[in-house]
Amino acid sequence: MKARNIAADLHNHSTASDGEYSPSELVIKGRAAGLEAIALTDHDTISGLDEFVEAGKRAGIDTVPGVEVTLRFKRPLFVGSLHLLIYFSENLLADPGFRQALTAVVSQGRGAALVRDRIDAINREFGLEGREPLLDRPLLMEEVMSHGENITRRHFFMALSENHNINDRGLTDRIIGNSSPAYIPSGIEMGMLRPFLDRYQVIKVLAHPAAGSFPGESHYKEVLPAVDVVEQFLPEFLDPAVVGIDGLEVYYPGHTKDLESVLLEWAGRYGLLITGGSDCHDSKVRPLGVTGMTRHELDMFMKHMK
C-alpha cells in the first residue's frame, strides 16, 4: 500500500493544557517536521492560540486555531467523555465576542471544582477508610494542581506516581479510569454547545472515534469507548439540532488500518470531511507528525473552512 504523504497535523496540545511544548515550540517542531499546516487543539481552552498563530506567521507555516471540547456522558451504555475538535478562522479568534462565548461554554467542563470532586471521590473509595484502600494517605488537591492549571487525567496519573508511588497501570486505572467507582466524567453536556454553534460558523470534527477499539494495551482504549459504542452515539453527533458534525478524525495513532476503513466508510456514507492528527502531547510517548492529513484532504478542509 502506498504511504500517505502527511501535509498537516490537525490535533496537537501545548502547555496551555497538558502538552510538553509551548504553543511557539509546537509550531517550530511542526515546521522542522516538514508540515505545511498545523493545528493547536488544547483541551477546553483557547489560551495558547494567540501565541500559536503569531509563531506560525514568523515560521512560515499555516496555523489552524482550534480547541478539543470534552463532552460528558453518564449513561448505561457508557460513562466517560468523548471529544469534539472545533476549528475556526483567525478572524473569529480575533472576535472578543466569539472568544468569550466559546470560553464560557467549554470552561464549564473542567476547573478546580471538578478536580476537588474527583479527589474527594478517590479518597472516599480508595483512602485508608475507603471500601478499597489503595492509598497510604489521602490524595491532596495541591498534588494534582501542581502539574498545571487545566487538569486532565494525565495530571492525576502523575500525582499518583510521584507522590503515592502508584505506577502499576492496573491500579491507576482502578483509581482514575472510566470504570472506577470514583470516576466523575469531565466535560459538558452535548446540548450546552448548541447556542454557541447556532451563532458561529466553525468546523466540528469527532475526535479519534475508533481509538477505544485499539488492540492490545493502550492508553487510548483505557479512556475511550469501543467503536461500536461510538457508532450508537453517532446519530446525535450527526443531528444538526444537537451538534451537526462536519468531519471525522480518521487518521490517528490509535486507529489501525481496519479501523480507518470503518471510519472512511462512515465519512463516505454521511458526506463528512476526513481529518487526521497525532494528538501530540510530548516528544516520546505521543510525538508530533506521526500521522495526519494529505495535501488533498487539507485542501478540502480549508475549502470548507472558507
Number of C-alpha atoms within 10 A of each C-alpha: 3 4 5 11 12 22 21 28 31 28 30 28 27 24 19 23 22 22 20 18 20 17 26 21 15 27 30 19 16 23 18 10 14 13 20 18 22 28 25 29 29 29 28 28 22 21 16 21 25 15 13 24 23 14 20 22 12 11 15 13 19 18 25 24 24 28 27 26 29 25 22 20 19 12 8 6 11 17 18 21 22 24 20 27 25 19 21 18 17 15 8 15 18 11 10 9 11 16 15 10 15 20 15 13 18 23 17 17 19 20 15 13 11 17 21 15 13 20 22 18 18 24 23 18 20 23 19 15 14 14 11 13 15 21 20 11 13 17 20 14 15 9 16 24 18 11 16 13 15 20 20 19 15 13 19 22 19 17 22 21 14 12 13 16 12 17 13 10 14 10 13 17 16 17 25 22 21 20 16 14 15 21 19 24 21 22 25 21 16 18 11 15 18 15 11 15 18 12 10 13 14 20 22 23 27 23 25 28 29 27 26 22 21 20 12 7 9 13 14 18 17 18 20 25 23 17 19 13 16 19 16 11 14 15 13 15 21 17 11 14 12 16 21 17 22 22 22 23 28 32 25 25 21 23 22 17 11 9 20 19 13 14 23 18 13 17 18 11 9 11 11 18 22 22 26 26 26 22 27 27 22 17 12 8 8 16 16 24 26 16 22 29 27 19 16 10 18 23 12 14 18 13 9 12 14 9
